Amino acid sequence: MSAVDQLARPVNPFRIKLSGGILLLPILAFLFIFFIYPLFSMLAISAFDRSGALTFDFYRQALGGRTWSIFLNTLSISLWVTLFTVLLSYPVAYYLATSKGRSTNLILIIVLLPFWTSALVRAFAWMLLLGRNGVINSTMVNLGITEVPADLLFNLFSVLIGMVHALMPIAVLSMLATMQNIDRNLHSAAATLGAEPGDTFWRVFFPISFPGVASAALVTFIVSMGIFVQPSLLGSPRETMVAQLIIQQIDELYNWGLAAAVSVMVLVLSVIIILIFDKLLGIASISGTQQAGGASGKAMRSITAALGTATVAVSRAIRRALPQRKVKEGAFRWVLAVPTLLIVLFLAAPTFFLVPVSFTGSSFMEWPPRGFSLQWYEAYFTSPVWREATVRSIIVALVTATASLAIGVPAAFALTRSKFKGKAIVLPYILLPIVAPNIIVALSLFYYFSSIGLVGTDIGLVIGHTVFAVPYVVLTMIATLSIYDQRLDQAAWTLGATPLTTFRLITLPMIKVGFVTSFLFAFVRSFDEVTVALFISPGLSTTLPKRMWTEAHHSVEPTLAAVSTILIIMVILVITASELLKRRGLGR
C-alpha cells in the first residue's frame, strides 16, 4: 500500500468514538459535579423548608414587595446595557474584521485590555472619572462649563457607563468571531454588480453578521443580570440589582431560602432566553463555529431581511436628498474609523487615569493628584494582608490555569477531531458556566461546598475558578485546532510514529501558542474572580480581588489606585507576551 493510500485510509470509527468519549469524560464529570449538581441543590433549598416540607413561601416573598421591584429593575438595567453595548461594539468589531495592518492589532489589544483588567480596577477608574472631585467635573469647572460639580456618580448614568464599559469587550469578541468568517469576495461581487459600500454593508454584511450580534446581545444580557460590582460601587440604592440582593440575603440576613428562590428565578429566565436564542439561531453560534440553519436560519433571514430593507430605504432617501453630493472613495472607511477611535478611547482611557492618582500625596482619590509620593505603594508592599492576598491569588490562579488546561484541552481535541452521537449538545453544555449569571453559580457552589467542607479552602477556590475558566480554554483551543492541518498527524502515523510521539513532535509545537494563550486566559480569569471569593473565601485569608472589594466599601484610599496600577502593568505584560508568542508562532 502506498503512502498516499495510507493517508487517504479512513480512521476506525469505533476508535474515534472511544477516544472522543474518554477525552470528554473529565470535563463532563467535573461540570456535572461542580456545576449542574450544585444548581439543582440550590433549587431544592428554595423549594423546601428546614423540616424538609415542600413550600413556596420563598417564591411568594420573591414575587412581592421590594424583591420584585429589584427584579424588574435588574431587567430594565440589563436591557439598556445590552442595547448600548451592542450599538457601541458593532462598529469596533466591523472595523477589526474588515481592516488590516498594525493599527488593527493595536486596536484589538486595546479592546482586550479592559477585558483582562480587573472589574474592580475598572470600577475604581470610573469612580475617579465621575466623582465630584474627579477628572470630568474638575475639567468642566476649570473650563467654566459649570460652576459646581455635576452629579455624575451614584446614579443610573454611572451604573450604565460602568456596565457597558465592562461588557463591551465580550460583545466585540462575540461579533468578531462571526464577522471573520464572512467571505471577503462578497464585497467584491457586490461592487461588481454596482453596489455602493453602504448598500453592500446593509444588504450583505449585516445580515450575515446578525448571528454574532444576537450572540453578543445574549451573552451581554445574561451576564449583566449577574453583575454586582458596578451597581454596588457606582450606583445608589435606587439601582440595586438582583446580585446585590442575593449577597445581602446571605451576608446580612442569612436568608438562604429567599436568596435561592431569587437565583432560581434569574436562572429560569436565563434558560428561557437561551432556548429562544437556540431556536432562532443555534447556541453554537456563540463560539462563532456554526451559522444558523433550517427553521432557525429562516427566522434569522427574515429578521435580517427586514432590517436590511429598512436601512437601505433610509440610505437611498438620504442620497436622493443630496443628489449633487458624490461620496469620495474611502469616505465610508473614514466615517467608520472616527467613531471606532472614540469608542476605543472610551474603553482604554479610563483605566490609565488611576496611574497618576497612585502617586498622589493626598489621602483621597481626587483629580488632579496633589504632589508626588510613593507612600501608597509602600503601604501595599509592607502590608501583610495585601501581600498574603496577592500571593494567594497568584497560587490559586496558577493551579486553576493548570487544571483548566488539563481538562479543557482534551475536550477541545474531542470536539474538533471526533465524531459521536450527542456531539451537538456537548459544546453548549461546556459553555453553560459562561452564559449562567456568575452570582448564581457562586451561590450554588457556596451551598454545595458548605456541605462538604470546602468553604474557606484554596481547593474550593480553585474548583470554583476552574468552573468559570475552563469554557474559555475550550473555546480558545477549538479556535486553534480548527486551523491545524490534521494531515500532518496522518503523515507522521504513516511513517511509523505513535500517537504520543506525533503529539509531542508535531502537534504540540504547532499549537503551543494556543496552549500558552489558553493558560494566560485562565490565569487572568481566575486572578480577577471576585464573585466566588465573596462566598468561598471568608475572613482575612482571602484573594486580592476580595481584599480590594472590602477596602472599597470601607475607605476609598489611593492604595487602591496603587494596587490597580500594579494589576494594569501585569495585564499589559500578559497581553504583550501573548501577542509576541502569537506572532512568533505565525512566523514559523
N, C-alpha and C positions, 0 to 999 in steps of 0.2 A: 504493500500500500504506500503510495507516495505521500510526501509531506502535505501537499495540497489537499489530498483526500482526507488526511487525518484532521487537518484544520477545519474542513467542512463537515466532519462527522458530528452528529448531534450528541449532546451530553445526555447521560441516563436520566430520564425524568424523575425516577424514584430517588436518585441521589440528590437531585436538585430540591425536591420536596423535603427530604430528610434533613439536608444541610440547612435549608431555609428555616425549618421549624426549630432546629437546635440553636441557630443564631438568634432567633427572635425570642426564645424561651426566657432568657434572663430579664429583658426589658418588659416583656408582657407580665411576668410574675411580679417583678418589682413594682410596676404601676398598679397592679391589682391589689397587692398587699398594702402599699403605702399611699394609694390614691383612691381607687374605687371603693375598697372596703371601708376606709375612714369616712368617705362621703355617705355611704349607706348607714354607718353607725351614727352619724350626725342626724340623719333622718329619723332614726329610732329615738334619739334623745328629744327631738321636737314633738314626737307623737305619743310618748309615754311619760307618766309622772314617776315620782320616786318609788311608788309602790308597785310599779310595773303595769298599771292600768292604762288603757288607751284613753287619750284625752286630746281635745282640740283647743284647749284653753290658750295655749301659747300662740296658736294661729289667730284666735279671736283677738288677742292682745295686739298681734302684729297688724291686723286689718283695721284697727281702730285708733283714734286719737292721734297723738304725736307721731307714733311709729309709722302709720300710713302716710301722713303728710311728708315725713322724711323719705319714704319710699318713692312717692310721687316727685319730690324734689330731686331725688337721685336720677330718676328717669329724665326729667327735664334738663338737668345739667348735662347728663350724658349725651342726650340728643344734640344739644347745642355744641358741645365739644366735638362730637363726631362730625357735624356739619362743617364747622370751621377747620377742623383738622384735615378733612378730605379736600376742601377747597384750596387750602394753602399748600397741601402736599402734592397735588397733581402737577402743577407747573414744574416743581423741582424734579419729580420723577420723570416727567416728559423730557425735560432738558438733559438729564443724565442719560436717558435711554437713547436720545437722538443726537448726542454730541460726542465728539472725540477729542483727544488731546489731554495735556497735563491739567488743564483747568477742570476738566470733568473729574479726574481723580482727586483733585484738591477739594472740589465741592462735595464729593462723596465722603471724604474724610471728615469734613466739617459737619455734614449731616450725621455721621456716625458718632461724633464727639459727644453730643448730649445724650445719645442712646447708651453710650458706655459710661457716662458720668453719673454719679450717684443722684438719685431723685432728691435726696436731701440737699445736696450741693446746689442743684438747680432751683429748688425752692428758696434756699437762702439767697441766691442771686436775685431772684425776683423780689424778695423782701428788701434787699438793698436798693434795687431799682425803683420800686413803687412806694417805699416808705416816705413819711412826711419829711424826713431829712435825707431822702435818697437821691439817686442820680437825676431822675426825671424832674422831681419837684425842685431840687436845688438849681437845675439848669433853667427851668421856667421862671423861677423867682429872680435869678441873676439877670436874665434877659428882659425882665419886665413884662413877661407874658401874663403872669398872675402876681398878685400882691401877697397872697397867703398860699401855703401848700394845699394842693388838691387832695381829696380823699381817694387815693388810687389803690390803697391796700385794705385788706379785711372786708371785702365785699365780693359780689358776684363777678365783677370785672376781673379782679386779680385771680380768682379761682379759675375762670375760663382761660386766662392768659397762661397761668401755670400748667394747667392740664393739657392744653393744646400744645404748648412747648414740649411737654414730657412725652406726648404720644405721636407727634409728627414724624420722628424717625421711623417708628414702626409702620406708619402709613406709607411713607415714602418707599421703604424696602418692600412692602407688600405689593405696591403698584409697579415698582421697578422690575420685580420678578416676572410679572406678566408682560410688561412692555418690551423687555429684552428678547422675548420670544417671538415678537411680531416681525414678519419678513419685511426687510427694508425695500425689497423690489416692488412692494405695493405702492410706495410713494412714487417711484419712477413710472410705474404703469399708469397711475392716476394722472401724473403730469403729462405723459404722452397723449392721454385722451383729452387734454385741455383743462384739467382741474387746477385751480389755484391752491397755494399752500393751505389757506384756511378751509377751503372745501375738502381737501384731502384729509385734513385733521378730523373734521366733524363727520365726514361720510365714511372714512376708512379707519383711521387710527383709534378714535374714541370708542366706536362700537366694539372693536376687537379688545381694547384695553379695559372695557367695563367690568369683566370678572375681577380684575385687580382692584378696581375702585370699590366694588362690592366687598371683596375680601378685606380691604383696608377699613371700610366702614364697620364691618362685622367685628373685627378684632378690636378696633378703637372703642366701639360702643361697649363691648363686654368688659374690656379691661378698665374702662373709665368707671363702670359701676362698682368696681372693687378698689378704686383708688382712695386713699385717706391722707396721704402726706400733704398734698397741695391744699385740699379743703381745710385740714387742721391748721396748717401754718399760714395760709394766705387768706382764709375765709373767716366769716363771723358765724355765730350760732344760726343765722338765717340760711347759711349754705351748708348746714350739716348734711352729710350723706350717709348711706347705709353702712358703709365700712366703719365710720366713726361710731355709729350706734352700736354695732356689734362689739367693738372694742370697749365701749362704755359699759355694756351689759356684762362683759366678762371681768374687766379690771375694777369697776366701781360697785356694780350692783350684784355681781355673782349670779346673774340670771341666765344660766346656761340654756334653759329651755327656750326662752324668747330669742336669744341670740341664734340658736339653732334653727328656730322657725323662720326668722328673717333670712338666714343664709339659704335655707331650702327654697324660699320664695324667689330669691335672686337667682339661684341655680336653675330652678324650673323655667324662669323667664329666659335665661341664657340658653337652655336646651331648646326651648320653643323657637327662639331666633335662629339657632344653628340649624334646626330641622328645616325651617323655611328657606334658609340660605342653601342648604344641601339640595332641597327640592328644585330650586331655581337654577343654581349654578354648579353645585357639586362641591363638597367640603375640601376635596384635594386641591382646588384652585387656590387655597390659602398659601400653599407652598410653591405655587407657580408651575406645578408639574402636570396640570390637567386643565383642559378647557372644557367648558360646558357642552354637553351633547344631549341628544334625544329630546325628551319633553322639556327638560331644563334649558337646553340650548334654544328651543323655540321661544320659551318665555324670555330668555335673555335677549334674543334677537329682536323680539317685539318691543321690549323696553328701549333698547339702544336705537332701533329704527325710529321710534317716536322722538327720542331725544335728538337724533341726528337730523330728522326732518325739520324740527322746530328751530334748531340752531342755524341750519343752513338758510332757512327762510329769513331769519334775522340778519344773517351776514349779507344776503342778497339785497335786502331792504336798505342796509347801510350803503352798499355800493351804488344802488340806484339814486340815493340821496346825494351822493358825491360823485357824479359821473365824470367830472373833469380831473379827479384825483387818480393818479396812477401810482400804484404801490410799487416801490422800487424793490429789486431783487435783494433778498436778505433782510428786508424790513420786518418780516414775520419773526425772524430769529431775535432781532433786537427787542421787539415787543415782548418776547418771551424771556429774554435774558435779564431785562431790568427788574421785573417782579421777582424772578428767581433769585437775583442777587440780594434784594431786600429781604426776602424770606430766609435766605441762608444767613444773613446778618442777624435776623431775629433769633435764629437757632443758636448761633455761635457766640454772639457778643455778650449776652447777659452773664454767662459764667465767668468771663475774664474780668469783670468789674470787681469780683471778690479778691483778686490777687493784690491790687494796691491797698485794699482795706486791711489785709492781713498784716501789713507793715505799719499800721497806724499807731500813734502814741496815745490815742484816746481809749477809753474803756467801753465805747459804744461803736456799733457798726453804722457809720454815717459817711456821707459824701459832701465835700472831698475829705480824704483822710487828713488827720492832723498830725504833723510831724512824721518822724520815722523811728520805728522801734522793732526789735526782734523779740520783744517780751512774750508775744503770743505763741511764737514758735518754741520759745524756751518753756512756756507753760505746758505745751503739748509734749515735748520730748522729756521733760522732767517729771511728768505726772505718771505714777504707776498705773493709775486707772486707764489713762489713754493708751499707754504702751501695751498693757495686757490686752485691751480690747483690739488693738491693731494686730498684735501677734496672733491672737485667737482667730481673727477674721482671715488672716493670711493662711494659717494652717487649715482651717475649715475649707477655704476656697481651693487650696491645692488638692485636698483629699476629694472634694466634690468634683473638681475637674477631672481627676483621675478616674473616679467611679463612673462619671458620665461617659467618658471615652470607653471604659471597659464594657458597658452595656449598650451604648449608643452606636458605636462603630459597627459591631456585628449586625445590629438591626438594619443599619443603612446598607450593608452588603447584601443582606437577605432581601430587602425591598427592591434593590436595583438589579440583582443577578438571579433571583429565584422566581419561579412561577408556582403558585399553590392556591388552593381554594381559600377564599376569605381574605386574599391579599388586599382587596379594595377597602376593607374596613380597618386594616392594621394601622395605616398611617393616620387616619382620623383618631384612632384610639390613642396613639402615641402623642398626638398634638393636643389632646384634651387639657393637659395642665396649662397650656398656653392660653386657650380660649376661656377657661374657667376663671372667674374672679379670684385673684390671689388671696384675698382676705378669707374667702370661704375655704380654700384648700388649707390655709394655715390654721384656721379654726378647727377643721376636721382632724388635722394632724395632732392638734393640741388635745382634743378629746381622746384620740386613739393612743397617743404617747403617754397620757396621764394614767392609762390603764395598764401599760406595760413598763412603766418606769423610765421613760426616755426623756421626760421633760427636764430641762436644765442640764442636759448632757451634750457633749460635742457630737456624739453619734446621732442624736436626734436632729441636730442642726445639719449635719452632712446629709442625712436622708431627706430632710425637708428641702434643702437647697438642690439636691440631685433631682427631685421630682420636677422642679422648675427648669433646671439647666439641661437635662438630657434631651428634651424635644429639640432644642436649638442645635445640639450636637448632631442629632439625626438629620435635621434639615440641611446643615452645613455639609455633612458628609455625602448626603444624597446629591447635592449640587456638584460636589467634587467628583463623585463616581459616575455621574451621568455623562461627563465629557471624557471619561477614561476609555481608551480603546481596549476592549477585552480580548481582541485578537493577539495582543502581546502575551497574555497569560496562556492562551491556547498554543502559541508558538513555543513557549517555554515547556509546556507539557509534552508537546510533540518531540522535543529534543531530550526528553527524559527527566525533566525537573519535577520534583514532588510539589504538591500544593503549597507546603510550608516554605520550601526553597523559592518557589515562584513569588510568593507574597513578600518574602524578605528581600530578594534581589531585584524584583521587577516592579511589583505593585506598590510596595511601601515607598520607595524613592520617588515614584511618580505622583503619589497623593500625599506626601508628607506635609505639604503646605496646608492641605485641608485638615490634617491632624492637628497641626500647630494652631491654626485658626480656631478650630473647634475647642481646643484646650483653653485658649485665651478667652473665647466667648463664654465658656462655662465658668472660668475663674472669675471674670468680671461680673457675671450674673450672680454668682454666689457672694462675692465680696460686697456687692451693692444691696443684697437682700435684707430688708428690714422687717417685712411682714412676719416671716417665720420667727425671727429673733424675738419679736414682741411677745409671742406666745410660748416659744420653746425655750427661750434663754432668759429666765427671770433673774433678778438680783444684780449685783455689781459685776459678776463674772459674765460678761456679755460681749457682743461683737461691736465693731466700730460704728456701723450704721445705727445700731440701737443706742449706743452711747451718745452719738450726735443728736438723735431724736430726743433723748432725755434732756440733754443740755439746752436744746432749742425751746423746750417747754418751761425751763426754769429761768434761764437768762441767756439772751442772745448777745454773747460777747464775741470780740474779734478772734477768739480762739477757734471758733467755728470756721471763720474765714481762713485761718492758717491751715486747719485740717483739710478744708475744701481745696485749698491751693495745692497741697501735697497730693491729694487724690487726682486733681486735674493733671498734674505733671505725670503721675503714674499712668493715667489713661492715655495721654499723648504718647508716652513711651511705648505702651502696648500697641496702640494703633499704628505707630511708625514701624515697630518691629513686624507687625502683621503685614503691612504693605511692602516692606523690604523683602520679606520671605516670599510674598506672592510674586513680586517682580523677579526675584531670583529663580523661582520655580518656572515662571513663564519664559525666562531667558534660556533655560535649559531645554 
